[in-house]
Amino acid sequence: MTKLLGVLGDPVSHSLSPVIHSHWIREAGLDATYEALRVAPDEFNLALETLSTRDCVGFNVTLPHKTAAFGASALLSDAAQAIGAVNTLTLQDNGAWHGHNTDASGFLDALDRQNIAPKPETKVIVIGAGGAARAVVYALSSIDVLPLILNRSEAKARQLSIDLTGSEAAYGSIDYLYGRAAEADLIINTVSLGHEGKILNLPRVENGIFADISYGHAAADQLAHASEQGWTTHDGLQMLVSQAAHSFETWFNIAPQTDEILSRCRTLLETVT
């Protein structure tokens, strides 16, 4: 019987996950389908209850459900437990959900594929303190990199720093960004202002990397500004594909190749934008 997989979110019609996973399903010759499933915020637990009765393997989870998926998981991976969010669910034989977070490992893979190798002495700034920022900081901490976390709410930035780095010294207000950015080797932006027509103002530099975890239209203006100011820029498409590959391996014990589907997704984005 055909196995069901998919991505749960609201909105979700824009997601590239069905394109990515369907490609790998075909490559592996699996009898499975991967669908984009819109689930309203107040219907998430009911949706999981219904889906658990289907012949499914698991699901990816995107906004706004990552925290709800954390709460719905009977088992949690170490990364999911530390980050406090789940982006991948696997249905166990007993009908319970096992929650994973592949955003952190996907982020590290993306850095590697983009030839970005931060070290403990690298000056890194992470912008934001939400779920995506928590995954990024968790990943950086795993390679002994202590970032400066800047966020509108300093209290949230402080708590993130305490939770995932064991220190409350490396945080501050996003208002400090312009002044601190000139000293940074690497800036990782986890907040998207693109839909509001806004960008984060950056100083001009000769060396520096600006990585945005958004991609497509949501990241275009911010990356254009960073590039104009002399930053080497990267969007979040590689991270999206890399975290998807870790999800696929979690479900099927198959490590898929990412280069071809990354190129296809890049072409799709260029066509849309």
N, C-alpha and C positions, 0 to 999 in steps of 0.2 A: 504494500500500500504506500502511496506517495506521502512522504513526510512533510509536515508543515513547519516552516520557519518564517520569520518576518521581523519587522521593526515596528515597535509600538511608540507612538508619539502624537502630538497635537500642536501644530500642524505636522504633517508627515509626507504630503504629496511631493514635496521638493526633494526628498531624500534620495541620495545616490546609492544607498545600501542595497536596494533590489537589483540594480545594475551590477554592482560589485559581486554580490553573493550568487546571483544567477549565473554569472560567468564562471565562477569557480565550481558551482554545482554541475554545470555542463562539462567542464573540463574533467571533473572526477567521475563522471558517469553515474551520479547519484540519482535515485528516484526521490526527488524532493522539490519543493517549490518555496520561494521566498517572496513574501508580500509586504507591502506597506500597509499597516493597519492603523487607522486613526482611532485613538481612544481618548475620550474626554477626561480631564483630570479627575472628576468625581466618579468615574467608571472604571478606574484602573484595576482595582481588586476584583470587581465583578468580571472584568474581561479576562483576567488571569484564571479565575475559577472556571470560566467557560472554556478557555483554551486548554486547560489541563485535561479536559475530557476528550480532546481531539488527539489525533495521531501525530503529535508534534515532538520536535527535538528541543527547540528552545527559541529564544527571541532576543534581538537587540532592543535596547531601551534608549530613547532619546528624550529631549525636553517635552513636557515638564515632569517626566515620570521617574527619573533616576533615584530620587530619594524614596519615593513610594515603592520602587522595586527593591530597594535596600530593606525596607520594612517588611516586605512580603516574602523575603528569602529565609527559608529555614536553615540553610547553610550559607556561609559567606567565605569567599577566598580571603587571603590575608590582605591583598590590595584593596578589595572592596570594604573590608572591615576598617582599615586605616583611613581610607578616603571618605567613607560614609556615603557612598553612592554606588549604584549598580548599573552597568550598561549592557550586561549580557546575562541572560537567564538560561539555565538548562533544567529541563524537567526530569526529575528523578523517577525511578521505577515505582516509588511509593506515592507519587503524585505531588511531592514537595518540590519547591524551586530552589535551585542552587544559584546564588548570585555571585557574579564575577565583575571585575572592573578591568577592562583591557585598554582603557584610555592611557594609563601610565606606561605600560609596555609599548603601546603604539606610538606614544610620544617619543620614547627613547629610540625606537626603531627609525622614526622619522628624522631625528637628529643625526643618527648614524648614516642614513642614506643621503642626507644633505651635507655630509662631511662637516658636521658641527660636533665638536668634542669638548664640551665644558669640563673643566677640572676644578678641584677644590678652590684654587686661587682665582678662577674666572669670576669676573664681576657680572652677576646676572640679576636682572630685574624681572619680576613676574607682576603683571598688571591684572588686578582682579582678585577676588577672594571667594568665588562661587565654587560649584562642583568641579568645573574644568580646571580652575586654578589649583584646587586641592590635588587633582590627579597629577598635574604638572609638578607641583612642589614635592609630592610623594616620590615621583620619578627622579627628580633632581637630588633629593635627599638620599635616595638609594645609591647614588654614585658620589656621595659626599660633597655635593654642591649645595651651599647655603645661599639661597636667593634673598634679595630684598623684595618684600611684598608690598606693593602700593595699591591702595583701594580707596574708594570714596569713604567707606566706613572704616576708620582706623581700628575700631574694636574688632571687626570681622577679620581684618588683616592680622591683628595681634593674635587672635584665637587660632587662626590657621597656622601661624608661625609656631605657636606653642604646641599644637596638636601634632604637626608633622615634622618639625625640625628640633623640637625640644628647647627652642630659644624664643624669647619674646623681644629680642633686640632688633631683629631684621624685618621691620615693618614700618609703614608710614602712610601718610595721606597721598592720594594720587596728585594732589596739588604740588608735590615735590618732584614730579616726574621730569619736568623740563631741566631742572637743575641737576638731578642725579643721573639723567640719561647720558649726559656728555661723558660721564666716567664709566659707563657700562660697556662691557664687551658683547653682551647678548641681552636683548629685551624680548620677553615672550608675552604677547598680548592675548588675554583670555576674555576680554570684554569686547562686544561688537556695538559700535555706534553707527555703523554704516546705514542701518535702516532708518536712523534719525537724521541722516545727512550730516553727521558730526565726525570729527577725527580728534585724535590725541596729538597735540602739538609737540614736535620733536626738534631738538637743536641740530644744527649742521655738524656732521662728524666726517672724519676721513676714514676711520675704521669702525666697524660695528655691525652687528647682525640684528635685524628686527624680524622676529617670527610671529606670525599671527595664526591662531588656531582656527580662525574662520577662513572661508574660501569663497570664490565667486564674487558676486555683487557685494556681499556683506563686508568683504575685506578690501575691495578694489581701491577705494579712496584713501584708506589708511596706508595701504602698501605703496600707493603712488606718492603720497606725501613723504613717507619714510625714504623712498628711493630718491626723490628730489633733494632730500637733505643728506644724501651720501651713504645711507644705510644699505647694506646687502639684505634683500628681503626674501622671505619665504612665506607662502600661505599654508593653510592647514590641510590641504588635500592629501599630502603624503601621510599625515597622521591619521586621517580618516581611513585610508586604505590599509594602513598598518594595523590599526586597532581592529578593523574588520577581519584581517587575516588571523589575528590572535583569537577572535571569536570563532571563526570557522574551524580553527585547529582545536579549540575547546570542545566543539560539538562533534567533530568527525575524526579527530586525531590525524588530520591531514594539514600540512603546512603549505598553503597555496602560494604560487608565484604572483608577485604584485606588479611587476613592471608593465605588462600589457594592459591590465585593467586601469592602472594609474594613467597611462597615456590616453586610454579611451575616455576616462572621466574628464581629463583635462580638455580634450577635444569637445566633449559635450558642454562643458562650462563656457568655452570660448564661443560656441555656437549660440548659447543662450544669451550671453552678455554682449 
